[in-house]
Amino acid sequence: MQASETIPPVSRWEQIKALGVASLGGMLEYFEFIIFVFLASQIANHFTSPDMPEWLRLMQTFGIFAAGFFVRPVGGIIMAQLGDLIGRKRIFTLTLALMAGPTLVIGLLPGYEQIGIWAPIILLLCRLLQGVSLGGELPGAISFVSEQVSGHRLVFALGILASSICLGSLSGSLVVSSLTNVLGAEAMNEWGWRLPFIMGGVFGALSVYLRRFTSETPVFQELKAQRMLSEQSPFKVVVAQHRRNLILAMVLAAATTVITASTQQFPMTFFTSVRGLPLEGVSSLVTMMIALTLVGNILGGLLVMWRVLPLLLAYVLFQLVTLASLFWAYGQTSIEGLVLPFAILGLSGGIAMGLSLTFLARAFPAPIRYTGLATCYNIPIAIFGGTALLVLTYLSSVSMAYVPFYPAFFCVASIIAVICLWPHRHAISPFEENDPHAPEGHKALPRGQVVEAGTSV
């Protein structure tokens, strides 16, 4: 058997389909995230006891929202292990169904006045199911896309996948604000708040249907055919045999989480409440920054795909630009002064975020990739995603000058992580020769060669 007899390349149409359905899932994930936060007061009014004080009703609603994040790591790891053992496509489709179904239920669920205590209980169950889904969705998307798209196009494809996250946030914000303007505050409070959830549920159901027309990744199919799937629990293999890469990938994922919170979420509070700038101006600039982040996600992939910059250098360079821009932005005291640093933050942060997905995809070998991604992605989000705003708020209360040091620390940590991770990267497919970012000395395994299950390939 000749080593050149590798698995046949995926057609361009199949690659486009894989990227399209994966991006739809990423959009839905963050669309749902944004609309729940924006509509928290309306949800509190309908699903909590009217006898509660207003602050307690909001606290209960945000507690239900947070419950989804608490189950995210466990649910994600369970889903991912199934994805490594029975197939990317099946679990990738299941995670989206677990997101779309509860989202639609929330939009149709009777309130506290109709069904009493069952209203917040069912709402909590919906959030728990969504949390399980969230834990497996993006890791599944990264695995699915990386194993379908080959060559230099992979970095670009993962950049588009990253941009779908920003597009989901922008879409959610636009839908809520548009409905509020069209329906008015009273109608929005009474019944209009349900429409974004119904839209998200229908959109998700359509995405689940479209995933039926995609194929299982050729990498997983060949792993299964050659009996190279992990015989042990994939999570145990990740922790026991790939601990170094797991820790480095967790640092990288944590950095993305904290930097996103520092650039897209906290500025609204800091520059309006602390700096005293007008809400309308800050809101417009944050929206601009998110839009430029989307552009940066795609631009970074193009720069690497067109070989303008090598992958590692591009990430380090733009993360350094992000670090400098953080201090520049948080030092501004006027709307005019924020325009340029926010624009640069959006582009540089978006480029670094998009490129980070390629490093994560290569942190683990194919037989345990889904589980490795779910572990390194969800644990940092559970820890740092829920605390970033608290830490930033505390730092601002001590001194306004301290705020950018927190995300800047993670910028430096992420640069160290990718530099240390790069020499220990893995090929996307053990059967593919045409992998421009595979480790040195990588040779494609011939088809028909059986390798011991669970080994690093």
N, C-alpha and C positions, 0 to 999 in steps of 0.2 A: 504493500500500500504506500503510495507516494504522499509526502507531506503536503503537496500542493493541492491534493484532493480535499479541499475544505468545503464547508457548507456554502451553497450558492448564495449570491448576494440578494438582498431584498429589493424588489422593484421600487422604482421611484414613487409610484402610486401608493404602494403599501406603506412606504416611509411617510408620505404626506398624510395618509389616513391615520397612522399611529400617532403622529404629532398632533393632528387635529383633535382627535378624541381625548388625548391626554391633556391638551390645553383647555378643552371645555371643562374637564374636571377641576383643573386648577382655578379657573374662573369661578366656578360654582362655590368652591371652598371659601374663597375670600369674599365673594358676593354675600354669602350667608353670614360670614363673620361681621362684615360692615353693617348690614341691615339690622342685625340683632342689636348691635351697640347703638346705632342711630335711633332705633325704635324702642329702646329700653323703657322709656317712661310710658308709652302706650301699652307695651306688654305688661308692665307692672299694674297698670290700671285694670286690665282685663283678667289677669291670672292670679291676683292676690286678694286677700280679704279686704274689703273696703273699711273695716274697722282698724286696720293697721295705720300707723303714722306713715307719711309719704316717704320719709327716709328709709324706714324699715321695708317698705314695699320695694323700693329700688334695690336695697341690699339683698333681699330675697331673690329678686330677678337676676342681679349680677352673680349671686351665688349659684343659681341654676346655670347661668352662662359659663361660669368657671368650672362647673362639674365636668363639662365636656373636655376641658383641658386636663383635669386630673386623671381621667381614664385614658387619655390619649396615648401615653407611652405603652401601657399594658396592652390596650387594644391594638395599637399599631404593630407591636412586636408579634402578637398572636397572628394577626392578619398576614404579616410579612413572612412568618415561618411557613404558613400555608402556601404563600406565593412561591417560596423557594422549593416546596415539596410537590405541589400539585399543578402549578402553572401561574404565570404572571397574569394572563388575560382573565382567568376566572376570578381571581381575588381582586384584580384591578376593577373589574365590573361590579363585584359585590360591594366594594368600598363606596363606589359612587351611588349605588342603589341605597345604601345605608345613610347616605347624605341626603339624597333627593326625597326619599320617602318621608322621613321625619320633618324635613323642611315644608313639604306640602301639608302634612298633618298640623303643624303649628299654624299655618295660614287658615286652616278650616276648623281648628279646635274650639269648641264652646268655652266660654269664659267662666269665671268663678260664680257669677250670678246664675248660670245655667246648671252647672254640675258640681259646684262647691269645691271641696278640697281636692277632688279628682283633677281639676284643671291644672294646678301647679304640679301635681304628681305626674300626669301624662306629659306635661311640658318638660319636666326633669328627665323622664325616660327618653324623650326625643333628643334631648341634648346629650345624654349618655350614648345613645346610638350614633349620633353625629360625631361624638368624640372618638369612638372606635373607628369610624370611617376616616376622620381627619388624620388619625395616626398612620393609616395605610395608604392614603390617596397620593400625596406627593412622592413618597418613596417608591410607590408602585409606578407612578408616572415616569420618574427618572429611570427606573429599571427598564420599563417597557420601551421608552424612546431610545435609550442608549443601546439597547440590544436590537433595535430595528434600523437605526440610522448609522451608517458606517463612514469611515474616513474623516476627512476634514469637516464634513458637514455636521458632525455630531455636536461640536461646540456651538455652532449656530442654532441647531435644533433645540439644544438645552437652553440657549438664550431666549428663544421664542417661548419655551415652556415657562421660564421665569417671568417673562413679560405677561403671560396670561394671569399671573397672580396680581400684578399691578392693575391689569385690565378689569379683573373681578372687583377690586377695591373701587376703582373709578366708576364702574358700572353701578355698583351698589349705592355709592354716594349720589350719582346722577339720578337714579331711579327714585330714591327717597326724596331728594330735593324737588324733582320735577312733579311727583305726585302731590307733595305738600303745596306747591305753587298752584297746581291745577285744581285740586280738590278743596283746598283750604284747611286750616288747622283743625276745625271742628269735625269735618268729615274724616280727616286723616286719623284723628283720635278715636272716632267711633268705629270705622270699618276699613278705612283706606290703608291702615298699617298692614292689613292682611295681604294686600295685593303683591308686595314684593316677595313674600314667602310663597305665595301661590305661583308666581312667575318663576321663582327659583326651583320649586318642585317640578313644575312642568318642563322647564329647561333641563333639569337633571334627568328626568325620565327620558327625554329625547336623547340625551347623551348616553344613557344606559343602552337605549335601543341601538344607537349608532355603533357602540362598542361591539355589538354582535357581529358586525361586518369586518372586524379586524382579525388578524391571525395571531396565534401564539408566536412569541418571538422564536426565531430559528435557533438562537443560543440555547434557550430552555429545551426546545425539542431535541436538539442534539445531545445536551446533557442527559436528558432522560433516556434517549436511545443508547447512549454509551454507558449507562448506569453510573453516572458521575454526580447524581444528586446526593446531598448529604444524608448519610445513614444515621447520624446523630441529630439531636435537636440543633437546627441552624443557629439558634441563639447561643447555645453552649459552645459551638465551634467559633462563633464571632468573639466571644469573651475569652475563650481559652487560647485560640491560635492567632487572633488578630487584634489583640488588646492595644498595641501601640497605634495602629491605624485608627482604631475605634476612638481612642482618646483624642488624637489629632483631628479627626473628622468632627468630633463633638465640639472642639474649640472653634472650628470653622463655622459650624452651624450656630453656635452660641453668638459668635461675632455678627453674623448676618441678622440674627434676631434683635440683638441690642442696638445695632446701627440703624436698623429699620425703625425701631421704637424711638430712637433719638432724632431721626430726621423726618419721619412721616406722622408720628403720633404726638410726641411731647412738645414740639414747637407751638402747636395751637395753644396749649396751656401756658407755656413759658413766656412767649412773646406778647400774649394778651394780658395775662394776670400779673406776671412779674415785670415785664418791660413796659406794659401799659399801651401797647400798640393796638390799633383798631382791628376788630375781629374780621371784618370783611376783607381787609388787605392781607392779613396773615393767612386767612382761609384760601384766598385766591393764589397766593404764592405756594402754599403747601400743595394745592391741586396741581399747579404748574410743576412742582418738584416731582410729584408722583408720575405725571405724564412723561417727564424727562427721564425718570427712572426706567419706565417702560422702553423708551428709546434706547437708553444705555444698555439694557439687557440684550437687545438685538445688535446694537453697534459693537459690543464686545465680542460677540460671536463672529460678526463679519470681519473684525480686525484680525482675529486668529485664523478664521477660515481662509481669508485672502492672504495670510502669512505676512501681514504688515508687522505684527508683533508675535513673538512666541507666547504660548499660553502662560507659563510661569511668570515671565517678565511683565506681561500685560496685567496680571492680577496684582502683583506687588506694586507696580507703578500707579495704578488707579486707586489702590487702597491707600497709598501714601497721599495721593491727591485728596481723597476723602478725609483722611486724618487732618490735613492742613485746613480744609474747607470747614470742618466742624468748629475749629477755634475761630475761624474768620466769621462764620455765620452767627455763632452764639455771642460774639462780641459786638454785634450791630445793635443800634438803638433807634433805627428808623426803618420804615417800609422800603424806602428807596435803597438803603444800604443792604437790605436782605436779598434783593433781586439776583445779583450776580453770584453770591455764594450759594444761594439755594439752587440756582440753575446748575452750577458746577457739582454740587452735592448730588443732585438728581442724576446727572450723567455718569459721574465717577462711581457713585454708589451702585447705580444700576449695572454698570459694566462689571464691577467686582462681584455683585450678587449673581449675575448670569454665569460668569466664569466659575464661580464656586461650585455650581452643580456638576461640572465636569470633574473637578477634584473629588467630590463626594462619590460620583459614579465609579471612579477608578480606585477608591479606597479599599474595595473588597472584591474578592474573586467571584466569578459568575455563580457558582453553586449556592452562595450565601449572600449575594448582593442585596436582595430585597430586605432581608433581616438586618444586615449591617446598616443599610440606609435608614431603616425605620428606627433603629436603636440610636444611632448618632444624631438623628434629626429631632426625634420627639422628646428625648430626655432633656436636652438643652432648652427646648421651647417651653417645656413644663416648668423648668427651674427659672430661666432668665426671662422668658416671654411674659410671665405673670408678675415679675418683680422689677423689671426695667423701669417702668414709670414711677414706681415707689422710690427706687434708688435715686433717679433723676430729680424727683420732687424734693427729696431730703437734701441732696447736694445743693439745689437752688436755694433752699431755706438757709443753708449755712453761708454760701457765697455764690453769686451768679457766675463767678469765674470758674467755679469747680465743675460745672455741668459737662463741658465737652471732654473732660478727662476720662470719664467713664467709658463712653464709646471709643475714645482714642486708645484706651488700653486694649480694647478688643480688636481694634484695627491692627495694632502691633502684634497681638497674640495670633491673629489670623494669618498674618504674613509669616510669622515663625512656623505656624502649623503647616502651611502649604509648602514651605521650603523643606521642612522635615518629612512631609508626606510624599513629595514628588519622587524621591529615589525608591520608595517602597510601593509605588502605584502598581496596579494590575491592568492587564489587557481587558478590554470589554468582553471579547470572546476568545476562548482558548483555541478556537478553530479558525480564526481569521488572521491572515497575513497583513491585509491592508488596514493597519491601525497606526496612524502617524504619531500617536502619543503613547503607544505601548512601551513598557520598560525595555531597556536595551537588552538585546539577546533573545527577545521573544520570538519563538518559533511556533507556528500553528501546528496543533496536534492533527494528525491524519484522522479522517473519519474511519470508524471501526476499531480505533485503539481504545481499549478500556483502561481507565485510570481509577485508582482507588477513590471511592466516594469520600467527599469531605476534604480532600486535599486542596491545597492552593494551586490554582491553575491560571 
